[in-house]
Amino acid sequence: MARYDLSETEWRLIAPLLPNKPRGVARVDDRRVVNGIFYVLRTGSPWRDLPERYGPYTTVYNRYNRWAKAGVWLRIFETLAARSPQSLQLIDSSIIRAHQHAAGGKKGGPDHAIGRSRGGLSTKIHAVVDEQGLPVRLLLTAGHASDKATAPTLLEGLPASQAVIADRGYDWQNLVDLVASRGGQAHIPTQRDRKQQRSVDRELYRQRNLIERFFNKLKHFRRIATRYDKLARNFLAAVALASARIHLRSYESTT
């Protein structure tokens, strides 16, 4: 088994989540292809430089692209994330620099979730993690997008949580009210220039390191630490796959 390949336990968990192919020409070995995809995500290597042990790079890339378009990779992540009890939800975002290869999309085309921030052209990954630091929701926006304005969309459709934790960038009364309407409590510090300061449970707020550690793990995948994909759907697929791998490793360590 090569360095970035799925272990036996990881493969047993992810194999049932892959699409079935009941008839027609047999599909190229799924495990070899998925391992090739993870090799590219982890190393940041161009698809053309994929080692021969994973087969033709065109086969691996075409499978990745086709299943990204079909939403397969995102559904795999969502299936694994659905196992979380989510009694605690932590929100944050991280800016990803867009490589020049990603920034060449046609003007006036679809939204590629790339915008100009202080660091240049970038994408912002928004995430919610649970009490174990495992991701349960992912969202992409342009790098200049507001965190607090994105938060309601990020929480939409998730189970109600007892506590939602975020930093001062999410200080917005509408968000606090939204969390309260779902039966939870928002632990979000107020901006320092406000006269009335919101009280925050210090012990709970310390748990914010869980989402910071998640982004640290996510950026171990070099094709996510720098965005090379022009299409937002393909980059989101990469983020979803890397997040699914974080789930798989967590389950493997507890078995």
C-alpha positions as CSV (number, residue, x, y, z in Angstrom):
1,M,0.0,0.0,0.0
2,A,1.4,3.4,-1.0
3,R,1.7,6.3,1.4
4,Y,-1.6,8.0,0.7
5,D,-3.7,5.0,-0.2
6,L,-6.8,4.0,1.7
7,S,-6.3,1.4,4.4
8,E,-8.4,-1.7,4.5
9,T,-10.7,-0.2,7.2
10,E,-11.1,3.1,5.2
11,W,-11.9,1.2,2.1
12,R,-14.6,-0.9,3.8
13,L,-16.3,2.2,5.0
14,I,-16.2,4.2,1.7
15,A,-16.8,1.3,-0.8
16,P,-20.5,1.0,-0.1
17,L,-21.0,4.7,-0.7
18,L,-19.7,4.6,-4.3
19,P,-22.2,4.4,-7.2
20,N,-23.3,1.0,-8.4
21,K,-22.8,-0.1,-12.0
22,P,-25.2,-3.0,-12.4
23,R,-24.7,-3.5,-16.2
24,G,-22.6,-2.5,-19.1
25,V,-18.8,-2.5,-19.3
26,A,-17.1,-3.2,-16.0
27,R,-15.7,-0.1,-14.4
28,V,-12.0,0.3,-13.8
29,D,-11.0,-0.8,-10.3
30,D,-12.7,1.7,-8.0
31,R,-10.1,1.4,-5.2
32,R,-7.2,2.1,-7.5
33,V,-8.9,5.1,-9.0
34,V,-10.0,6.6,-5.6
35,N,-6.4,6.1,-4.3
36,G,-5.1,8.0,-7.3
37,I,-7.5,10.8,-6.6
38,F,-6.4,11.0,-3.0
39,Y,-2.7,11.0,-4.1
40,V,-3.4,14.1,-6.2
41,L,-5.3,15.8,-3.4
42,R,-2.7,15.1,-0.8
43,T,0.4,15.9,-2.8
44,G,-1.0,18.7,-5.0
45,S,0.5,17.0,-8.0
46,P,-0.8,17.8,-11.5
47,W,-3.1,15.0,-12.9
48,R,-0.6,14.3,-15.6
49,D,2.1,13.5,-13.1
50,L,0.0,10.7,-11.4
51,P,2.2,7.6,-10.8
52,E,1.7,4.7,-13.1
53,R,0.5,2.4,-10.3
54,Y,-2.8,4.3,-10.4
55,G,-3.4,3.6,-14.1
56,P,-3.9,6.2,-16.9
57,Y,-4.3,9.7,-15.4
58,T,-7.1,10.4,-17.8
59,T,-9.2,7.6,-16.2
60,V,-8.6,8.9,-12.7
61,Y,-9.3,12.6,-13.7
62,N,-12.4,11.8,-15.7
63,R,-13.8,9.7,-12.9
64,Y,-13.1,12.6,-10.4
65,N,-14.6,15.2,-12.7
66,R,-17.7,13.1,-13.7
67,W,-18.5,12.2,-10.2
68,A,-17.9,15.8,-9.0
69,K,-20.4,17.0,-11.6
70,A,-22.9,14.3,-10.4
71,G,-22.4,15.3,-6.8
72,V,-21.1,11.9,-5.7
73,W,-18.1,13.1,-3.7
74,L,-20.3,15.6,-1.8
75,R,-22.9,12.9,-1.0
76,I,-20.2,10.6,0.4
77,F,-19.1,13.4,2.7
78,E,-22.7,14.2,3.7
79,T,-23.4,10.5,4.4
80,L,-20.4,10.3,6.8
81,A,-21.3,13.6,8.4
82,A,-24.9,12.5,9.1
83,R,-23.5,10.1,11.7
84,S,-22.6,13.1,14.0
85,P,-24.9,13.9,17.0
86,Q,-24.0,17.6,16.5
87,S,-24.8,18.6,20.1
88,L,-22.2,21.3,19.5
89,Q,-21.6,23.2,16.3
90,L,-18.5,25.4,15.7
91,I,-18.4,27.8,12.7
92,D,-15.4,29.4,11.0
93,S,-13.9,30.0,7.6
94,S,-10.5,29.9,6.0
95,I,-9.2,31.8,2.9
96,I,-7.5,29.8,0.1
97,R,-5.3,31.5,-2.4
98,A,-6.4,30.8,-6.0
99,H,-3.6,29.7,-8.3
100,Q,-3.4,31.4,-11.7
101,H,-4.7,28.2,-13.3
102,A,-7.9,28.5,-11.2
103,A,-8.3,32.2,-11.8
104,G,-8.7,31.9,-15.6
105,G,-12.4,31.4,-15.7
106,K,-14.4,33.3,-18.3
107,K,-15.9,36.6,-17.2
108,G,-19.7,36.5,-17.1
109,G,-19.7,32.7,-16.7
110,P,-21.0,30.7,-13.7
111,D,-20.0,31.7,-10.2
112,H,-16.6,30.1,-9.5
113,A,-16.4,31.3,-5.9
114,I,-13.3,33.3,-6.6
115,G,-13.0,36.9,-5.5
116,R,-10.3,39.5,-4.6
117,S,-9.4,39.8,-0.9
118,R,-6.3,41.2,0.8
119,G,-4.2,38.3,-0.4
120,G,-5.3,38.6,-4.0
121,L,-7.7,36.2,-5.8
122,S,-9.0,33.7,-3.3
123,T,-11.8,31.4,-2.2
124,K,-13.2,31.1,1.2
125,I,-14.1,27.7,2.7
126,H,-16.8,27.9,5.4
127,A,-17.3,25.0,7.7
128,V,-19.2,23.7,10.6
129,V,-17.6,21.0,12.8
130,D,-19.1,19.0,15.7
131,E,-17.9,18.3,19.3
132,Q,-15.3,15.9,17.9
133,G,-13.9,18.4,15.4
134,L,-15.4,16.5,12.5
135,P,-16.9,18.5,9.6
136,V,-20.6,18.4,9.1
137,R,-21.2,21.2,6.6
138,L,-19.1,22.8,3.9
139,L,-19.6,25.9,1.8
140,L,-17.6,27.9,-0.7
141,T,-17.7,31.6,-1.4
142,A,-15.5,34.2,-3.0
143,G,-12.6,35.3,-0.7
144,H,-14.2,38.7,0.1
145,A,-17.5,37.3,1.3
146,S,-18.8,38.2,4.8
147,D,-18.6,35.4,7.3
148,K,-21.6,36.5,9.3
149,A,-23.8,36.9,6.3
150,T,-22.9,33.4,5.1
151,A,-23.6,31.7,8.5
152,P,-27.4,31.3,8.2
153,T,-26.9,29.4,4.9
154,L,-24.2,27.3,6.5
155,L,-26.5,26.3,9.3
156,E,-29.6,25.8,7.1
157,G,-30.7,22.2,7.1
158,L,-28.5,21.1,10.0
159,P,-30.0,19.6,13.1
160,A,-30.6,22.1,15.9
161,S,-27.7,22.3,18.3
162,Q,-27.6,23.2,22.0
163,A,-24.7,25.6,21.3
164,V,-23.2,27.4,18.3
165,I,-19.8,28.8,18.8
166,A,-18.0,31.3,16.6
167,D,-15.5,34.2,16.9
168,R,-16.3,38.0,16.8
169,G,-16.5,38.0,13.0
170,Y,-19.9,36.4,13.4
171,D,-21.2,39.0,15.8
172,W,-24.6,39.7,14.2
173,Q,-27.9,39.9,16.1
174,N,-29.8,38.2,13.3
175,L,-27.5,35.2,13.7
176,V,-27.9,35.1,17.4
177,D,-31.7,35.2,17.0
178,L,-31.6,32.5,14.4
179,V,-29.7,30.2,16.8
180,A,-32.2,31.0,19.6
181,S,-35.2,30.3,17.3
182,R,-33.7,26.8,16.8
183,G,-33.6,26.2,20.6
184,G,-29.9,26.8,21.0
185,Q,-27.6,29.4,22.3
186,A,-25.0,31.4,20.4
187,H,-21.6,31.7,22.1
188,I,-20.3,34.6,19.9
189,P,-18.3,37.4,21.5
190,T,-19.5,40.9,20.7
191,Q,-17.2,43.4,18.9
192,R,-15.0,45.3,21.4
193,D,-16.4,48.7,20.4
194,R,-20.0,47.8,21.4
195,K,-21.3,49.3,24.6
196,Q,-23.3,46.1,25.6
197,Q,-21.1,43.0,25.7
198,R,-22.7,39.5,25.2
199,S,-21.7,37.0,27.9
200,V,-20.0,33.9,26.5
201,D,-19.3,30.6,28.3
202,R,-15.5,30.5,28.4
203,E,-15.1,26.8,28.7
204,L,-17.3,26.3,25.6
205,Y,-15.6,29.1,23.7
206,R,-12.2,27.3,24.2
207,Q,-13.6,24.5,22.1
208,R,-13.1,26.8,19.0
209,N,-9.7,25.1,18.7
210,L,-11.5,22.1,17.2
211,I,-12.4,23.9,14.0
212,E,-9.0,25.5,13.8
213,R,-7.5,22.1,14.0
214,F,-9.9,20.9,11.3
215,F,-8.7,23.5,8.9
216,N,-5.1,22.6,9.7
217,K,-5.8,19.0,8.8
218,L,-7.7,20.0,5.7
219,K,-4.7,22.0,4.4
220,H,-2.5,19.0,4.7
221,F,-4.1,18.2,1.4
222,R,-2.0,20.5,-0.8
223,R,-4.6,20.7,-3.6
224,I,-6.8,22.4,-1.1
225,A,-4.2,24.6,0.6
226,T,-3.9,26.2,-2.9
227,R,-6.9,26.1,-5.3
228,Y,-6.0,24.9,-8.8
229,D,-9.6,24.0,-10.0
230,K,-11.4,26.5,-12.1
231,L,-14.8,25.2,-11.3
232,A,-16.2,25.7,-7.9
233,R,-18.0,22.3,-8.0
234,N,-14.6,20.5,-8.6
235,F,-12.9,22.4,-5.8
236,L,-15.8,21.7,-3.4
237,A,-15.6,18.1,-4.4
238,A,-11.9,18.1,-3.4
239,V,-12.8,19.7,0.0
240,A,-15.6,17.2,0.5
241,L,-13.3,14.3,-0.3
242,A,-10.6,15.5,2.1
243,S,-13.2,16.0,4.8
244,A,-14.5,12.5,4.2
245,R,-11.0,11.2,4.6
246,I,-10.8,13.0,8.0
247,H,-14.0,11.2,9.0
248,L,-12.7,7.9,7.8
249,R,-9.5,8.2,9.8
250,S,-11.5,9.2,12.9
251,Y,-13.6,6.1,12.6
252,E,-10.6,3.9,11.9
253,S,-8.9,5.2,15.1
254,T,-11.9,4.3,17.2
255,T,-12.3,0.7,15.9
